[in-house]
Amino acid sequence: MHDPKEPAPGSAQALAEAAQVIAWLKDRGEIEQTMQGSLGELPTDHEIKLARMGDVLQATALGLTPPAAAVWAGVPEPVLCSWINQDPAFASALSDAAALSFKHRPRSKELGTPAMLRVLLIAMSNGVTKVEALGIAGFPHNRFRLRVRNSSWLKTLLEAARRVRPPRSGIGFVPQSYRPRQPGRRPPLPFKFRLVQREGSDFPEPGTSA
């Protein structure tokens, strides 16, 4: 089995490699557009929506919760809620993905999975605090602190995520896509999706459909 070697703690190589990992996680949309552009045209809004739906299903099948799956796919939670409420086929597929994950849940999930770490790094690089990101990703705080102490590479990844997050404009910074709507102002929506919010909307529990 391949045994990856960790770069020397705090070395320039470690910081550079960690920065590349974070850049890859954050620049996925740009990479997708470049690939699509090489085929002669940019993706339509509908194609982007389907791709993001697929990302949500993949994340759910890997055991992530809806909030974590939304971060994984780069979709605001209200948009994901609207998809679940308005698209029965997607809601059914999401329920099936959750059931699949529950049936094949890895024994090590309580200690964390690569999918959970990916969400943690994306959330932190978007401006969420580490404590909030741990909650979104589903990491137990005490066990995660132990992992950080035992892995200099994990510590370097977290530092790289901190370095690229947007600057704080005060206490309680929240990324734009997670801010509540203000009266008289319509928030910018990624991918030009039309956002429809319904009162009482929520995510389906695993094994159920919306």
Sequence and secondary structure as in RCSB ss.txt:
>XXXX:A:sequence
MHDPKEPAPGSAQALAEAAQVIAWLKDRGEIEQTMQGSLGELPTDHEIKLARMGDVLQATALGLTPPAAAVWAGV
PEPVLCSWINQDPAFASALSDAAALSFKHRPRSKELGTPAMLRVLLIAMSNGVTKVEALGIAGFPHNRFRLRVRN
SSWLKTLLEAARRVRPPRSGIGFVPQSYRPRQPGRRPPLPFKFRLVQREGSDFPEPGTSA
>XXXX:A:secstr
        TT HHHHHHHHHHHHHHHTHHHHHHHHHHTTTS   HHHHHHHHHHHHHHHHHTT  HHHHHHHHT 
 HHHHHHHHHH HHHHHHHHHHHHHHHHT  GGGGG  HHHHHHHHHHHHTT  HHHHHHHHT  HHHHHHHHHH
 HHHHHHHHHHHHHS    STT   GGGS   TT     GGG      TT     TT   
